[in-house]
Amino acid sequence: MSNDLSSLTTDFEVYEYIKKHLLLQGAKSEIKTHFANGVEIEQGCAYRSDDDKKCAVGCIIADEFYSHLLEGKACHQQDVLNAVQKSVLNWTVNPILLQEMQIIHDEKEVDEWHLFLEDMIRHFPNRNNFVQYPEETEIE
C-alpha cells in the first residue's frame, strides 16, 4: 500500500488511506519490549511492530523514512512529522488529524475501530480538509 502515498493530497484522502489500512490489518501494531530514546519500554503501540504491523501514522511512513528511533515519540513530534512529510510529499501534514487517527489505534479496542473511524467523517464536511470543532481538545 505504501506505493500509493504519492497520490494522497488532502486530509480526507489520508484519512481514507489510514482507515483502510487499520480495518484491513485488524490488529494493533505493538511491540513487547523495545528501547525508545534509550529508555526500555515493556509494551506499547508502535509505528512498526516486529510482525510487520503498522499503526495509523506508521502506515503513512515509507520504509526509507522509517527509523526505530521514531518509536516512543508522539506523532506530533518533529521527527515523526518529518518522516510523514517526506513520505507523503503531496500533502501538507496535519498533526491534529494524525493525532486523532493515532488515538483510535492506540486507545480504542480493535473491534470498535470501525465505529470511531466512521464517526470521524463529521470532521470532513467538504470531503477535503479536516475540521476540528471548538469543543474538542487540541495537541498539548
C-alpha positions as CSV (number, residue, x, y, z in Angstrom):
1,M,0.0,0.0,0.0
2,S,3.0,2.4,0.6
3,N,3.4,3.0,-3.2
4,D,0.0,4.8,-3.1
5,L,1.4,7.5,-0.7
6,S,2.3,9.9,-3.5
7,S,-1.3,10.1,-4.7
8,L,-2.5,11.5,-1.3
9,T,-3.1,15.2,-1.4
10,T,-5.9,16.0,1.0
11,D,-6.7,15.3,4.7
12,F,-9.7,13.3,3.6
13,E,-7.5,11.1,1.3
14,V,-5.1,10.5,4.1
15,Y,-7.9,9.6,6.5
16,E,-9.4,7.2,4.0
17,Y,-5.9,5.6,3.4
18,I,-5.3,5.1,7.2
19,K,-8.9,3.9,7.8
20,K,-8.5,1.3,5.0
21,H,-5.1,0.2,6.4
22,L,-6.4,-0.2,10.0
23,L,-9.5,-2.1,9.1
24,L,-7.6,-4.5,6.8
25,Q,-4.9,-5.1,9.3
26,G,-7.5,-5.6,12.1
27,A,-4.9,-5.5,14.9
28,K,-2.8,-3.1,16.8
29,S,0.9,-2.5,16.0
30,E,2.6,-3.3,19.3
31,I,6.0,-4.4,20.5
32,K,6.6,-6.3,23.7
33,T,9.9,-4.8,24.7
34,H,11.8,-2.0,23.0
35,F,14.1,0.8,23.6
36,A,12.8,4.2,22.8
37,N,15.4,7.0,23.0
38,G,17.5,4.9,25.3
39,V,14.6,4.0,27.7
40,E,13.3,0.4,27.9
41,I,9.6,0.2,27.4
42,E,7.9,-3.1,28.2
43,Q,4.9,-3.0,25.9
44,G,3.2,-0.4,23.8
45,C,1.9,0.7,20.5
46,A,4.5,1.1,17.8
47,Y,4.8,2.8,14.4
48,R,6.1,-0.6,13.2
49,S,5.8,-3.9,15.1
50,D,8.1,-6.9,15.0
51,D,5.4,-8.8,12.9
52,D,5.2,-6.0,10.3
53,K,2.0,-4.4,11.5
54,K,1.8,-0.6,11.3
55,C,-0.1,1.9,13.4
56,A,-2.3,4.7,12.0
57,V,0.7,7.0,11.4
58,G,3.2,4.2,10.7
59,C,1.3,3.2,7.6
60,I,2.0,6.5,6.0
61,I,5.7,6.5,6.7
62,A,7.6,5.0,3.8
63,D,10.2,2.3,4.5
64,E,13.1,4.6,3.5
65,F,12.0,7.3,6.1
66,Y,11.2,4.9,9.0
67,S,13.7,4.6,11.8
68,H,13.3,2.6,15.0
69,L,14.3,5.9,16.7
70,L,10.8,7.2,16.0
71,E,9.4,4.6,18.4
72,G,8.4,6.2,21.7
73,K,7.9,9.6,20.1
74,A,4.5,11.2,19.8
75,C,3.0,11.6,16.4
76,H,3.1,15.4,16.6
77,Q,6.9,15.5,17.4
78,Q,9.0,16.9,14.6
79,D,11.0,13.7,13.8
80,V,7.7,11.9,13.1
81,L,6.2,14.8,11.2
82,N,9.3,15.0,9.0
83,A,9.1,11.3,8.2
84,V,5.5,11.6,7.3
85,Q,6.1,14.7,5.1
86,K,8.9,13.0,3.3
87,S,6.7,10.0,2.7
88,V,3.5,11.9,1.6
89,L,5.1,14.6,-0.5
90,N,1.9,16.0,-2.0
91,W,0.1,16.5,1.3
92,T,0.5,19.3,3.8
93,V,0.8,17.3,7.1
94,N,-2.0,17.9,9.6
95,P,-0.7,17.0,13.0
96,I,-4.2,17.1,14.6
97,L,-5.6,14.6,12.1
98,L,-2.6,12.3,12.7
99,Q,-3.2,12.6,16.5
100,E,-6.9,11.8,16.1
101,M,-6.1,8.7,14.0
102,Q,-3.4,7.6,16.4
103,I,-5.7,7.8,19.4
104,I,-8.1,5.4,17.6
105,H,-5.3,2.9,17.0
106,D,-3.7,3.3,20.5
107,E,-6.6,3.8,22.8
108,K,-9.7,2.1,21.3
109,E,-10.5,-1.6,21.1
110,V,-9.8,-3.1,17.7
111,D,-13.4,-4.3,17.3
112,E,-14.6,-0.7,17.8
113,W,-12.2,0.9,15.4
114,H,-14.8,1.0,12.6
115,L,-17.2,3.0,14.8
116,F,-14.7,5.6,15.7
117,L,-13.3,5.8,12.2
118,E,-16.8,6.3,10.8
119,D,-17.6,9.0,13.4
120,M,-14.6,10.9,12.1
121,I,-16.5,11.6,8.8
122,R,-18.1,14.6,10.5
123,H,-14.7,16.3,10.6
124,F,-14.7,16.4,6.8
125,P,-17.8,18.5,5.8
126,N,-16.4,19.1,2.4
127,R,-14.6,15.8,2.0
128,N,-11.3,17.7,1.8
129,N,-9.8,19.3,4.9
130,F,-10.1,18.0,8.5
131,V,-12.1,20.4,10.7
132,Q,-11.6,20.2,14.5
133,Y,-14.7,21.5,16.3
134,P,-14.3,24.0,19.2
135,E,-15.5,21.6,21.9
136,E,-12.6,19.2,21.1
137,T,-9.2,19.5,22.6
138,E,-6.0,20.2,20.7
139,I,-2.5,18.8,20.9
140,E,-0.8,19.8,24.2
